[in-house]
Amino acid sequence: MRLAIGAASDTGSVREQNEDTIYVADPETETAQENGVLVAVADGMGGYQRGEVASRIAIDTLQELFYGTSLSRTETPNRLKQAFRQANDRIFEDGSSGGESNMMGTTLVAAVIRGGDLTVANVGDSRAYLVRANRLTQISQDHSLVAEQVAAGTMTEQEARESQHRNIITRALGHRQRVDVDVFEIRLLPDDRLILSSDGLHDYLDEGEMVSVAQLAPPEKAAQELVARALQHESNDNVSAVVAWMAPAGVALAPEAVEPVPAGRGAILVPVLVLLGLLVFVAIVALILFMGH
């Protein structure tokens, strides 16, 4: 397998600033080849510009600690947990120093790809998905009020998606002095795709659309297309996506290899318009022949 990665982020049409921060390590660097390729998405929250500060601290701390020293494959989960907890300490201390009005926090989802091994860590409701065999599977677990209600069986996933309380986070970096970090380990297969996203994206796209874009577009275009479609669906938040593709050997990685599929109704509209055009053409030809006769 060869690894290709793309990323995109947009402020959106509602927010004044982008409080999302994304990170993608260069797979060709020596540190990435030694420790694994690190990718991450953080979605900040807080007062004026504080969310942006929190997400930036989280990403900077994660990068600094994860690549601080070399590590074996078995050490990856613990290294991620340590980086998350250090980021939590820094954000909490920065926010606490200025009083309650200065408090801030951020979600953080990070993934490390090392050969065929994938390790995912998360706090909050930014997500990691695996796309395999035309199916989307959420790897991470949301730390939110509605996610807890779905897990308890008191709310369906559709109700959670539409709930006005879906943005209430129950766990985030910087909110408390201590934080629990969830870690997941998966064995990757050729042609697998990984998607990391902030809630401004996955709250506005259905699973089928995410799968189609991720599978039919190279990672850079896929990330851009996912963000664009979330905005088309009137996302009222910052929107971010990271897409990684475990390309099978012998498959071209050129950006122009495949174009994204048309979104939603557009995929149906094109053949309908073509059919209508043919019907009109046949009708005109028939009318000309009849008048000539």
C-alpha positions, 0 to 999 in steps of 0.5 A: 500500500501507498499512502495519499492524504488530503485536507481542507477547512473552511470558516463557513458562511455563519461564523466570523472565524475558523476555530477548527485546526487541522494537521497532516504530517508529511509521509516522506519525512524521517519522523513520519516514517519512524513514528507513523503518519499523524493526522488530526482535526481539532474543533475549538470552543470558547469566547472571542478567539479562544476556541481558535487558541484552544484548537491550535494549542491542541494540535501544536502539543500533539505534534510536538509530543508525538514526534518528540522521540522515536517509539515502537508500534506498541507505544503508539496508543500511550504516546497519543494519550500522553499528548492529549493529556498534555494538551488538556493541561496546557489549555486548562492552565491557559484558560484558568489563568484569566478567570471563568470568562477566559475558559476555552476547550476543544475537541480533538481526533487524531490518527496514526497510520504506520504501515498497515496499522491504524491507531485513533484517539479522540476526545469530543465529537470530532470523528474518525471514519473508515470507508471500506467496501462501500461502507462507512464505519465510525471508529471514534465515539462521540462524547456528547449529550445526544450520543449518550442518549443514543447509547442508552436507547432513549434517542435514535441516531436520526433524532440525535442528528436533528436534535437542538442539543446535538452540540452539547459536549460532555468531554473536551480538552481544557474543560477539566484538569483531567481528561479520559482519552478513547483509543482504537486500533485497526488493521488497514487493508488496501483501498481503505479510506480514512476520514477525519471531520469536525461536526460542521461536516458530518452533521450535514452529510449522509453516509452515502454521500461521504462514501461516494466522495471518498471513494471516487475522488483522490484525497485532496479533491475528496477533502475539498469536495466534502467541505464544499458539500457540507457548505451546500447543505447549509452547515452553520459551523466551521467545516474541516476534513482530512482524507487518507487513502491506502492506495493498492500497489500499482494504482495511480495517485495523480490528482486528476485520476478521478473526478468527484461524483455529482452531489445528490440530485445532480446525479439524477438530474443529468440523465433526466435532462438528456432524456428530455432533450432526446424526446424534444428532438424526436418530436421536432423531427416528427413534426417536420416530416409530418408537415413535409408530407 
